[in-house]
Amino acid sequence: MITKKIYIAGHHGMVGSAIWRALEAKGFKNLIGKTSQELDLRNQDQVNQFFNTEKPVVVIDAAARVGGILVNNNFPYQFLMENMQIQNNLIDAAHRHEVKKFIFLGSSCIYPKMAPQPLKEDYLLTGPLEPTNEWYAIAKIAGVKACEAIRKQFNKDFVSLMPTNLYGTHDNFDLQTSHVLPAMMRKFHEAKLNNHAPVTLWGSGTPMREFLFVDDLAAAVLFALENTLDDNLYNVGTGIDLIIKDLALLIQKTVGHQGEIIWDESKPDGTPRKMMDVTKLKALGWSPKVDLESGVLKTYEWFLEHTIQYKEVKM
């Protein structure tokens, strides 16, 4: 497996780059990555030509159009269609070009909004989705089902991993498109530079969320790569959650912001609670290693080091 050609779709993103680092550290040499300029995964002809030329043996699909509540709400068509185009082209090409293993990455948002907690894999398609990100969720559900269909009909090793909320190095800190944790981090940092100005955050702060450091997801992908998994769908998370207000206090403390936090309850909260049941994957031998406090510190250190406009600010 070490010498077999592995294509990591989305290798420049937070998830893809973490997977690339994990595989390199384990000794995998024959890794392929293409930027979106080099290969438009929405274009079926380009994807087929790439598979014809490169002939990867393993494909890891970490490519997606992603974002938080705001951008999901504002661009529903793009989040539905572009994600379906990307994953459908990859899954179909991998099937037709006899790829030996395909690892599809989704999101915990595939589960119903009011599903029992913690979220088990069996809860898929048992109720309505969260409206603020249903477009992305529907696309990812289609990807899970496509991999399941190939597994069922053709007995191929196509497996889906559904991570909880991810964060970490190489995250997206753009306030228009980022998720809750990096958005908070940037807001607190900028407020600190602005004489510890007040920080306004969306919602009531009462929803509960679970967070997984991206290197732990990469370790789960490596585990799936090196093992044959019996089922088609596995959750990847910590099995530990906290209220958003406590997350805000942790990030505020890490950043060193000393100002007021204002909660704008006119903005949506999203799903009340979303915690993964990770029993299935843990039973096979994988478990997360990075606790939230350590992960937030690592992320903030990376933010200070790599975000150009803040390079003059050191911890």
Secondary structure, 3 states (H helix, E strand, C coil): CCCCCEEEECCCCHHHHHHHHHHHHCCCCCEECCCCCCCCCCCHHHHHHHHHHHCCCEEEECCCCCCCHHHHHHCHHHHHHHHHHHHHHHHHHHHHCCCCEEEEECCHHHCCCCCCCCECHHHCCCCCCCHHHHHHHHHHHHHHHHHHHHHHHHCCEEEEEEECEEECCCCCCCCCCCCHHHHHHHHHHHHHHCCCCCEEEECCCCCEEEEEEHHHHHHHHHHHHHCCCCCCEEEECCCCEEEHHHHHHHHHHHHCCCCCEEEECCCCCCCCEECECCHHHHHHCCCCCCCHHHHHHHHHHHHHHHCHHHCCCCC
